[in-house]
Amino acid sequence: MPKSNLISLKAKLALVIAMVLWASAFVGIRAGLQSYSPGALALFRFVIASVCMYFIYMRLPNRSKINISDMLWLLTLGAVAVGVYHVALNYGELLIPSGTASFIISQSPVITTVIAIIFLRERLTFYGFLGMAISVFGVALIMFGGNADLKFQIENFYILLAAVMGSLYSVLQKPFLKKYHAIEVTAYIIWGATLPLLFYLPELTQQIARASTAATWATIYLGIFPAAIAYVAWGYALKEMPASRASNFMYLMPIVSTLLGWWCLSEIPLWISLVGGCVALLGLWLVNQSYHWQIKLIAKSKSGMGHLN
């Protein structure tokens, strides 16, 4: 039996936790942006996340001795992939509704799959490629149909940039998860993300004094749950399954985020964005199912060979 089948229950549980918390983050970001600028919000969030990860890291028994080279790579990965991701996402959500943003971000599995195929030599079936094409078409509907004039908005570019950074993060951290505990990898990545965000410290010190209580509590929530806890859960999931397959569980995120945006912020996406989102999710489902079909085909092939022997 393939190893991925043996560990899928634990991995999927970690993925669900990460997806639900990340889905709530899109709503939390919109709430935080009511009082904080995109850069200040990202810094505030990751200062809190860094403190949380410090206590989680220090309570970890039998911590590994991470060599200097790996430490620098993890810090750099955090600064480039995670830091840029959150600043870009925050800028995008200045005008893009939380549900629409989550539909675009959920397409990072398409990018992750391409990167995983190139750098990690993971394989994808014909149906996987077909699902990717369908997802791209769905995202095009979202990005060009999210406004009445059917024009491309610069905020969509920021969200797309965030999706690319998220994909790089998912793939490039995987080799380190084979050497170190998921908490150790996540801690250094979050600390690395926080360092360059200190550039926004003057903005944060000015804004925090006059920020609303709701915006501040929303940011604290973002730092503890969608940042610290969700990133640890995601790291554990990536340790247990291929990056391209794990990322396909992101189809849960836009559904939850759209419902939360409607309930908490009264955000109602345009019909063409919903259609595009459904098409994109269909593509993601097809990519995810292609892995199951591939496993069954391999198992059936081995079973047939056993009968021949």
Secondary structure by P-SEA (a helix, b strand, c coil): ccccccaaaaaaaaaaaaaaaaaaaaaaaaaaaccccaaaaaaaaaaaaaaaaaaaaaaccccccccaaaaaaaaaaaacaaaaaaaaaaaaaccccaaaaaaaaaaaaaaaaaaaaacccccccaaaaaaaaaaaaaaaaaaaaccccccccaaaaaaaaaaaaaaaaaccaaaaaacccaaaaaaaaaaaaaaaaccaaaaaaaccccccaaaaaaaaaaaccccaaaaaaaaaaaaccccccccccaaaaaaaaaaaaaacccccccaaaaaaaaaaaaaaaaaaaaaaaaaaaaaaaaaaaaaac
